[in-house]
Amino acid sequence: MRFVQLIIRLVIWLAHLTPAPLYRLASKLIAQSLILTNSKTVRVIQTNLTLCFPKMTKNEKRQLTFGYLTNHFFMSKQAACAWVGSRSQIEAKFANVSGQSLIHENNGKATIIAVPHIGNWEFFWHWLQLNFEAISLYSPASFKPLDNLILNARKRFGGQPFDTRPKSLIRLIKQLKQGGVMMILPDQAPKLGSGIYSPFYQHPAYTMTMLHKLVENSGAKLLLGSCIANDKGNEYSIVVEEPEFDPQDLTLEQFNAKLNHNIETIIERNPAQYLWGYKRFKRQPAGSELYLDEIKRREKRQKKQQSRSKN
C-alpha cells in the first residue's frame, strides 16, 4: 500500500513539474485521439450536450467536446499544483477575485457557498481556506492511498473537510452555525435516497436534498462560487455571487429547481469548463437510462434473465 502511495505521489509531482506548454499540447493530442476513436467519455459528453443544447449543431458539439477534453486533461496538472504546490504557487494562480465582500458582509454568520463542477473547484477550496475558516463536505475516495493524499492536501491551509457520516455531519452543522464558511458541490448525483428529481436543462436530474436541509437548519446565507481558468489555463478568476432567488421559505422542490437554473447560468458563461464527462442524468425516473453504456448494460442483464428463465 505504501509503495502504491509513493507511485501516486511521483505521478502527481511529474504532472506538477511538467512545463505547461508541453502539458497543454499533450492535452490537445489526448482530446483529439478520444474524439477520433469515439471513446466512452466522448459518448457521455455528446449525450449530455445533446440533452442540454438540443439546437447545437454537430460541428458545435464537436468543438465544445474538444475544448472540454483539452481543459479537463490540462486541469490534472493544475490539480497536481493544488495538491503539492507551495502556498505562494497556489496564491499566484488567483488573478482576480470578485464578490469576496459578500462573505464579509455576513458578519461572521453561517455562510454556504455552492460551487458547481466548473473550472477548478480544488483551487476555489484553497482560496476559501486561505481567507476564511473554511469547512466542506468530503466524500472519501474508494482507493485509500489516493484518498489519504487528497484529504491531506485539502487540509493544508487550515480548512476542515468533514465526511458524510452522521457524527461528522453534526460537527459540521455546529461549526457552520458558529460562523463557518462552507463549500459544497451541488451538482453531483447523490446516493439513492439522498436526492429528488429536479429539472436541469429541462431534464430530470437526481439532485441532493442536503443543501436545502443545511440552509434550512442553519439559517446560513447561500452564495454561489466558481473558479474559472483564463485562456491559457494557468490563472483563475474567483467569482462569489448571490443566487438569483431567495433561498428562505422555499420548498425542497422549489429550491432545487431554482438552484439548478442558477447553475445553468454559470455554465453558459464558460461552457467548455463544465464537467460534461460526468453522467449528470445517470439516474432517471422509472429506471430508464440515457447513456449508451448503461443501456447496453441493462440489455445484457435482460438477456441473461431471459436465458435463465428459459432454462
FENCORCOR-V847137 format. One record per residue. RES is the residue in one small letter. SS is DSSP state (@ for helix, = for strand, . for the rest). OMEGA is omega in degrees with one decimal (none if undefined). Layout:
BEGIN
res->RES ss->SS omega->OMEGA
res->RES ss->SS omega->OMEGA
END
This chain:
BEGIN
res->m ss->. omega->-179.9
res->r ss->@ omega->178.2
res->f ss->@ omega->179.0
res->v ss->@ omega->179.6
res->q ss->@ omega->177.4
res->l ss->@ omega->178.3
res->i ss->@ omega->179.1
res->i ss->@ omega->178.1
res->r ss->@ omega->179.9
res->l ss->@ omega->179.2
res->v ss->@ omega->179.3
res->i ss->@ omega->-179.9
res->w ss->@ omega->177.1
res->l ss->@ omega->177.4
res->a ss->@ omega->-178.8
res->h ss->@ omega->-173.5
res->l ss->@ omega->179.6
res->t ss->. omega->179.5
res->p ss->. omega->-175.9
res->a ss->@ omega->179.5
res->p ss->@ omega->178.6
res->l ss->@ omega->-179.7
res->y ss->@ omega->178.1
res->r ss->@ omega->178.4
res->l ss->@ omega->178.3
res->a ss->@ omega->178.9
res->s ss->@ omega->178.6
res->k ss->@ omega->-180.0
res->l ss->@ omega->177.5
res->i ss->@ omega->179.7
res->a ss->@ omega->-178.6
res->q ss->@ omega->-178.6
res->s ss->@ omega->178.5
res->l ss->@ omega->178.0
res->i ss->@ omega->-178.9
res->l ss->@ omega->-179.4
res->t ss->. omega->-178.3
res->n ss->. omega->-176.1
res->s ss->. omega->178.3
res->k ss->@ omega->179.2
res->t ss->@ omega->179.6
res->v ss->@ omega->179.7
res->r ss->@ omega->176.9
res->v ss->@ omega->179.7
res->i ss->@ omega->-178.1
res->q ss->@ omega->177.1
res->t ss->@ omega->179.6
res->n ss->@ omega->-178.4
res->l ss->@ omega->178.2
res->t ss->@ omega->178.8
res->l ss->@ omega->-173.0
res->c ss->@ omega->-177.7
res->f ss->. omega->-174.7
res->p ss->. omega->-179.0
res->k ss->. omega->-178.6
res->m ss->. omega->-179.9
res->t ss->. omega->179.8
res->k ss->@ omega->179.8
res->n ss->@ omega->178.0
res->e ss->@ omega->178.0
res->k ss->@ omega->178.7
res->r ss->@ omega->179.5
res->q ss->@ omega->179.5
res->l ss->@ omega->176.9
res->t ss->@ omega->178.7
res->f ss->@ omega->178.9
res->g ss->@ omega->178.7
res->y ss->@ omega->-176.8
res->l ss->@ omega->178.2
res->t ss->@ omega->178.5
res->n ss->@ omega->-176.1
res->h ss->@ omega->-178.7
res->f ss->@ omega->176.1
res->f ss->@ omega->-179.5
res->m ss->@ omega->177.5
res->s ss->@ omega->175.0
res->k ss->@ omega->179.6
res->q ss->@ omega->176.0
res->a ss->@ omega->176.7
res->a ss->@ omega->176.7
res->c ss->@ omega->179.5
res->a ss->@ omega->-176.3
res->w ss->@ omega->-174.1
res->v ss->@ omega->-179.3
res->g ss->. omega->178.6
res->s ss->. omega->177.9
res->r ss->@ omega->-178.9
res->s ss->@ omega->178.2
res->q ss->@ omega->-179.0
res->i ss->@ omega->180.0
res->e ss->@ omega->179.7
res->a ss->. omega->-179.8
res->k ss->. omega->-173.1
res->f ss->= omega->-177.2
res->a ss->= omega->-178.5
res->n ss->= omega->175.8
res->v ss->= omega->176.0
res->s ss->= omega->176.3
res->g ss->. omega->179.7
res->q ss->@ omega->-179.1
res->s ss->@ omega->178.9
res->l ss->@ omega->177.7
res->i ss->@ omega->179.7
res->h ss->@ omega->-178.0
res->e ss->. omega->179.8
res->n ss->. omega->172.3
res->n ss->. omega->175.3
res->g ss->. omega->176.6
res->k ss->. omega->-177.2
res->a ss->. omega->178.8
res->t ss->= omega->175.2
res->i ss->= omega->178.3
res->i ss->= omega->177.0
res->a ss->= omega->-174.9
res->v ss->= omega->179.0
res->p ss->= omega->179.3
res->h ss->= omega->177.3
res->i ss->= omega->-177.5
res->g ss->= omega->-177.1
res->n ss->. omega->-178.3
res->w ss->@ omega->175.7
res->e ss->@ omega->178.7
res->f ss->@ omega->175.5
res->f ss->@ omega->179.2
res->w ss->@ omega->179.0
res->h ss->@ omega->178.4
res->w ss->@ omega->-177.8
res->l ss->@ omega->-177.4
res->q ss->@ omega->174.6
res->l ss->@ omega->-174.0
res->n ss->@ omega->-176.1
res->f ss->. omega->171.8
res->e ss->. omega->-168.0
res->a ss->= omega->174.4
res->i ss->= omega->179.7
res->s ss->= omega->170.7
res->l ss->= omega->-174.7
res->y ss->= omega->174.9
res->s ss->. omega->-176.5
res->p ss->. omega->174.8
res->a ss->. omega->-177.6
res->s ss->. omega->-179.9
res->f ss->. omega->-169.6
res->k ss->@ omega->180.0
res->p ss->@ omega->178.5
res->l ss->@ omega->179.7
res->d ss->@ omega->179.5
res->n ss->@ omega->-179.5
res->l ss->@ omega->-177.8
res->i ss->@ omega->-178.6
res->l ss->@ omega->178.4
res->n ss->@ omega->179.0
res->a ss->@ omega->-176.8
res->r ss->@ omega->178.2
res->k ss->. omega->-169.4
res->r ss->. omega->-172.2
res->f ss->. omega->172.2
res->g ss->. omega->177.7
res->g ss->. omega->-177.4
res->q ss->= omega->173.1
res->p ss->= omega->176.0
res->f ss->= omega->175.3
res->d ss->= omega->-170.9
res->t ss->. omega->175.5
res->r ss->. omega->-176.2
res->p ss->@ omega->-179.6
res->k ss->@ omega->179.8
res->s ss->@ omega->179.1
res->l ss->@ omega->177.3
res->i ss->@ omega->178.8
res->r ss->@ omega->179.3
res->l ss->@ omega->-179.0
res->i ss->@ omega->178.3
res->k ss->@ omega->-179.8
res->q ss->@ omega->177.6
res->l ss->@ omega->-179.5
res->k ss->@ omega->178.7
res->q ss->. omega->176.8
res->g ss->. omega->179.0
res->g ss->. omega->175.0
res->v ss->= omega->-170.9
res->m ss->= omega->173.1
res->m ss->= omega->177.8
res->i ss->= omega->176.9
res->l ss->. omega->-168.1
res->p ss->. omega->-169.2
res->d ss->. omega->172.5
res->q ss->. omega->-178.7
res->a ss->. omega->-178.8
res->p ss->. omega->175.9
res->k ss->. omega->178.0
res->l ss->. omega->-177.8
res->g ss->. omega->-178.0
res->s ss->. omega->-178.4
res->g ss->= omega->172.7
res->i ss->= omega->177.1
res->y ss->= omega->179.9
res->s ss->= omega->-177.6
res->p ss->= omega->173.3
res->f ss->= omega->-170.1
res->y ss->. omega->174.4
res->q ss->. omega->175.4
res->h ss->= omega->179.2
res->p ss->= omega->177.8
res->a ss->= omega->-179.6
res->y ss->= omega->-169.1
res->t ss->= omega->-174.5
res->m ss->= omega->173.1
res->t ss->. omega->-172.6
res->m ss->@ omega->-176.6
res->l ss->@ omega->177.9
res->h ss->@ omega->179.5
res->k ss->@ omega->-179.1
res->l ss->@ omega->178.7
res->v ss->@ omega->-177.5
res->e ss->@ omega->-174.9
res->n ss->@ omega->-176.0
res->s ss->@ omega->-174.2
res->g ss->. omega->-175.2
res->a ss->. omega->170.6
res->k ss->= omega->-179.8
res->l ss->= omega->174.4
res->l ss->= omega->175.0
res->l ss->= omega->-179.1
res->g ss->= omega->174.3
res->s ss->= omega->-179.7
res->c ss->= omega->-168.8
res->i ss->= omega->-178.8
res->a ss->= omega->172.7
res->n ss->. omega->-174.7
res->d ss->. omega->179.8
res->k ss->. omega->178.5
res->g ss->. omega->-176.3
res->n ss->. omega->175.4
res->e ss->. omega->-173.6
res->y ss->= omega->171.5
res->s ss->= omega->175.3
res->i ss->= omega->179.5
res->v ss->= omega->172.7
res->v ss->= omega->-175.7
res->e ss->= omega->176.7
res->e ss->= omega->176.0
res->p ss->. omega->-179.6
res->e ss->. omega->-178.8
res->f ss->. omega->174.9
res->d ss->. omega->-173.9
res->p ss->. omega->-177.0
res->q ss->. omega->174.4
res->d ss->. omega->173.9
res->l ss->. omega->172.4
res->t ss->. omega->178.4
res->l ss->@ omega->-178.9
res->e ss->@ omega->179.1
res->q ss->@ omega->-178.3
res->f ss->@ omega->-177.0
res->n ss->@ omega->179.9
res->a ss->@ omega->180.0
res->k ss->@ omega->177.8
res->l ss->@ omega->180.0
res->n ss->@ omega->177.7
res->h ss->@ omega->176.4
res->n ss->@ omega->177.7
res->i ss->@ omega->176.0
res->e ss->@ omega->179.6
res->t ss->@ omega->179.3
res->i ss->@ omega->-179.4
res->i ss->@ omega->-171.9
res->e ss->@ omega->173.3
res->r ss->@ omega->-177.6
res->n ss->. omega->-171.6
res->p ss->@ omega->-178.1
res->a ss->@ omega->-177.8
res->q ss->@ omega->178.0
res->y ss->= omega->-175.0
res->l ss->. omega->-177.6
res->w ss->. omega->179.3
res->g ss->. omega->-179.5
res->y ss->. omega->-179.1
res->k ss->. omega->-177.4
res->r ss->. omega->-178.3
res->f ss->. omega->-171.7
res->k ss->. omega->175.1
res->r ss->. omega->-179.0
res->q ss->. omega->177.5
res->p ss->@ omega->177.6
res->a ss->@ omega->173.3
res->g ss->@ omega->179.3
res->s ss->. omega->-179.9
res->e ss->. omega->179.6
res->l ss->. omega->-176.6
res->y ss->. omega->-171.6
res->l ss->@ omega->-177.7
res->d ss->@ omega->178.4
res->e ss->@ omega->175.6
res->i ss->@ omega->178.8
res->k ss->@ omega->178.6
res->r ss->@ omega->179.3
res->r ss->@ omega->179.7
res->e ss->@ omega->178.4
res->k ss->@ omega->177.4
res->r ss->@ omega->-179.2
res->q ss->@ omega->178.1
res->k ss->@ omega->178.0
res->k ss->@ omega->179.7
res->q ss->@ omega->177.8
res->q ss->@ omega->179.3
res->s ss->@ omega->179.2
res->r ss->@ omega->-179.1
res->s ss->@ omega->177.9
res->k ss->@ omega->-179.7
res->n ss->. omega->none
END
